[in-house]
Amino acid sequence: MVEERITDGRRIAELLASELDGREDGPLGSVQVTNADRDVEPTVDGARAYDVTLAGERIARVFVHDDRARLEFEAGQDVAAETAKELELRVRPKATEPPRTLVFVEHGAAVKRGSDVVQAVCRSLQTDSSE
């Protein structure tokens, strides 16, 4: 059996978009992939591929690097950081104003874990808004 590990940042971002867009129920049911740049080319610093929105509000942006994709959370940063650590994804804060949380999806097999981080953030935001 040949194991092929997907490490192309653009392909990882495409798989993540499919995972997020493909859910119709649960916390991801209201998530949309928006403002997609279909011609995006990976860069060393990461090129913006698309936005992730929940109920019309952007919660994260996805960037592509040569060898990975990066989620940059604008909402639910603490939940994103905690969940990513639990799922063994590389995570770090970004010292900007307002602050961001970066979650790295470094291969195709990690896409499901990346979508689980988005799901946890959505769940927390939906809970916060209903209180």
C-alpha positions as CSV (number, residue, x, y, z in Angstrom):
1,M,0.0,0.0,0.0
2,V,1.4,3.4,-1.0
3,E,0.7,6.2,1.5
4,E,0.7,9.7,-0.1
5,R,0.8,12.6,2.4
6,I,-0.7,15.8,1.0
7,T,1.6,18.7,1.9
8,D,0.6,21.2,-0.8
9,G,-0.8,24.2,1.0
10,R,-3.2,25.1,-1.8
11,R,-4.6,21.5,-1.9
12,I,-4.9,21.4,1.9
13,A,-6.9,24.7,1.8
14,E,-9.1,23.2,-0.9
15,L,-9.8,20.1,1.2
16,L,-10.5,22.3,4.3
17,A,-13.0,24.4,2.3
18,S,-14.8,21.2,1.1
19,E,-14.9,20.0,4.7
20,L,-16.4,23.3,5.9
21,D,-18.8,23.8,3.0
22,G,-19.9,20.2,3.0
23,R,-21.5,20.3,6.5
24,E,-25.2,21.1,6.6
25,D,-26.1,20.4,10.2
26,G,-24.6,21.1,13.6
27,P,-22.4,24.1,14.4
28,L,-20.8,24.0,10.9
29,G,-24.3,24.2,9.2
30,S,-24.1,28.0,9.3
31,V,-20.5,28.2,8.2
32,Q,-19.6,29.5,4.7
33,V,-16.4,29.8,2.7
34,T,-16.5,33.3,1.2
35,N,-14.4,35.7,-0.8
36,A,-12.4,32.8,-2.3
37,D,-9.4,33.7,-4.5
38,R,-9.5,30.9,-7.0
39,D,-6.2,31.9,-8.5
40,V,-4.3,32.1,-5.2
41,E,-0.7,31.0,-5.3
42,P,1.1,29.9,-2.1
43,T,3.8,32.2,-0.7
44,V,6.3,31.9,2.1
45,D,4.3,34.3,4.3
46,G,1.0,32.8,3.2
47,A,-1.4,34.2,0.7
48,R,-5.1,34.7,1.6
49,A,-7.2,32.0,0.0
50,Y,-10.7,32.6,1.5
51,D,-12.6,33.7,4.5
52,V,-14.6,31.5,6.9
53,T,-17.9,33.2,8.0
54,L,-20.5,32.3,10.5
55,A,-24.0,33.8,10.0
56,G,-22.4,36.4,7.7
57,E,-19.6,37.5,10.1
58,R,-16.0,36.6,9.3
59,I,-14.5,34.4,12.1
60,A,-11.3,33.3,10.3
61,R,-9.2,33.7,7.2
62,V,-7.3,30.9,5.5
63,F,-3.9,31.4,4.0
64,V,-1.8,29.1,1.8
65,H,1.9,28.5,2.2
66,D,3.9,26.1,0.0
67,D,3.7,23.3,2.5
68,R,0.7,24.0,4.7
69,A,-2.5,26.0,5.2
70,R,-3.1,28.4,8.1
71,L,-6.3,29.4,9.7
72,E,-6.2,32.9,11.3
73,F,-9.0,33.2,13.8
74,E,-10.4,36.7,14.4
75,A,-13.2,35.4,16.8
76,G,-13.1,32.7,19.4
77,Q,-9.3,32.9,19.6
78,D,-9.0,31.2,23.1
79,V,-11.3,28.3,22.0
80,A,-9.3,27.9,18.8
81,A,-6.0,27.8,20.6
82,E,-7.2,25.3,23.3
83,T,-9.0,23.0,20.8
84,A,-6.0,23.1,18.3
85,K,-3.6,22.1,21.1
86,E,-5.9,19.3,22.2
87,L,-6.1,18.0,18.6
88,E,-2.3,18.2,18.3
89,L,-2.2,21.0,15.7
90,R,0.5,23.6,15.8
91,V,-1.0,26.9,17.2
92,R,0.4,30.3,18.2
93,P,-0.9,33.7,19.0
94,K,-0.4,36.6,16.5
95,A,0.4,39.8,18.3
96,T,-1.7,42.2,16.3
97,E,-4.5,44.6,17.2
98,P,-7.0,43.0,17.5
99,P,-5.1,39.8,18.4
100,R,-5.5,36.6,16.3
101,T,-4.9,32.9,16.8
102,L,-3.0,31.0,14.1
103,V,-3.7,27.3,13.6
104,F,-1.6,25.4,11.1
105,V,-2.9,22.5,9.0
106,E,0.3,20.9,7.8
107,H,-1.0,17.9,5.8
108,G,-4.2,16.6,4.3
109,A,-4.9,14.2,7.1
110,A,-5.1,17.1,9.5
111,V,-7.9,18.8,7.6
112,K,-10.6,17.1,9.7
113,R,-8.9,18.4,12.9
114,G,-8.8,21.9,11.4
115,S,-12.5,21.7,10.7
116,D,-13.0,20.5,14.3
117,V,-11.3,23.6,15.5
118,V,-13.7,25.8,13.4
119,Q,-16.6,23.7,14.8
120,A,-15.5,24.3,18.4
121,V,-15.2,28.1,17.7
122,C,-18.7,28.2,16.1
123,R,-20.2,26.3,19.0
124,S,-18.7,28.7,21.5
125,L,-19.8,31.8,19.5
126,Q,-23.4,30.4,19.0
127,T,-23.5,29.7,22.8
128,D,-22.3,33.2,23.6
129,S,-24.8,34.9,21.3
130,S,-27.8,32.9,22.7
131,E,-27.0,34.0,26.3
